[in-house]
Amino acid sequence: MADAAVLEPLIDLRGAGTSLTPQRAKLLHALDAHGSISAAARAVGMSYKGAWDAIAALNVFVGEPLVSAETGGSGGGGARLTEMGRRVLAFHQALTALQQRLLAGQGESASAGNLDQLLKRLGNLMLRTSARNQYEGTVQAIQRGAVNSEVILDLDGGDRLVAIITNRSVDDLGLREGGSAIALVKSSFVVLGEPGVRTSARNALAGTVLSCQEGAVNAEVELQLGGGRRMVATVTNESVKELGIHAGMPMLALIKSSHVILAVAV
C-alpha cells in the first residue's frame, strides 16, 4: 500500500517581480539580528553575493526598500531593516506562526489523509467574534466534575489557558484531548498585575506592555505574550496611574477560568 501523500506548505509572499521566500525571510531576520550582510549570509548559509542579490530584489518588493545597506570592505557591508522591512518580515512571521498553529498536533508534516482536521483548525482560526482576545490552541486536558469541567488549552510557546465550562458545553462543542478550540477573552475580563503578585486567578500570563492608550475613563493596554501572541486589557485610567503602566513594562495578565469562553468551528 502506497504511503500517504505528505503536505509541506511554505509561506511565499509575492511582490513586484519577486517573492519573499522562507529563506529570504531568514536572511532578513539575520540582518536584523547581526546588522551585517556578511554575518547574516553566513548565518543562513548563503553566499555574500547571493545575499546582496536577494536584498536588491527585496528592495523593490513593495515599492520601497526593506533593507538599508552600506557597502563595506573585506568584512562586508553594514545593513539594517527599514520600518517597512520590519513590517513585512513581521507579516511573514505571523503567517508562518499561523501555519504552524494550524499544523500543530499533526506531527512533523501533514498528510492528505487528515485534511478534514486541518480544515477544522483553519475554521477555528477564521472564527469572527466581538471578543478582543482570541487564541487558537490544542486541548491538553479535560477534567470532568459533577456539573462543570476544567479544560486546559495549550497555546504553544509555553502559555496555556484554563477554562471552566459546563459538562454539557464540553459535549455540545465536541471537545476532546488533542482537538483544537478557540479561547475567547473579553478585554474587560483581563486584570493586570505586577510580576510576583499573588492571586486566586487560574490564568496568569506573563507579558510586556506594548502600548497604553488612555481614554476619557478607561485605558486600553496591549501586552506582548509568549509565542508572538498579544492580549488587550481594558482598565481604568486610575489603575494605569497606580500601577505606573508604560511601554516596555513587564506585567501579568490575570484571567479567571470562568471568564474564558471556548468555541469551535462548525
Buried (B, 14 or more C-beta within 10 A) or exposed (E): EEEEEEBEEEBEBEBEEBEBBEEBBBBBBBBBEBEBBBBBBBBBEBEBEBBBEBBEBBBBBBEEBBBBBEEEEEEBBBBBBBEBBBEBBEBBBEBBBBBEBBBBBBEEEBBEEBEEBBEBBBBBBEBEEEBBBBBBBBBBEBEEEEEBBBBBBBBBEEBBBBBBBEBEBBEEBEBEEEBBBBBBBBBEBBBBBEEEEEEEBBBBBBBEBBBBEBEEEBBBBBBBBEBBBBBBBBBEBEBBEEBEBEEEBEBBBBBBBEBBBBBBBE
